[in-house]
Amino acid sequence: MPNIKSAKKRVKVTATKTLRNKMFKSQMKTIIKKFYAAVESGDKAVAMAAYKPAVVVVDKAVKRNIIHKNAAAHKKSQFAVAINKMA
């Protein structure tokens, strides 16, 4: 346990940010799972409706430094491939 006041604050701030990041990452994974479930259902209209929120949440994750920008580009590319395979 830290003894210095600023170090104690850092521990609190880090814990808060870690929790926020975990919550956002969990939300992101849920939205991505919903997208892949829509793709599996075979209905292209539902898949396209699920595609937009999936891309938005991935872009927000990059903005918040939760995932790397190249990882986000890879995920978005996978989404596009999944939708294109439906046609």
Secondary structure as GFF3:
##gff-version 3
##sequence-region A 1 87
A	DSSP	alpha_helix	5	41	.	.	.	ID=ss1
A	DSSP	alpha_helix	44	63	.	.	.	ID=ss2
A	DSSP	alpha_helix	69	86	.	.	.	ID=ss3
###
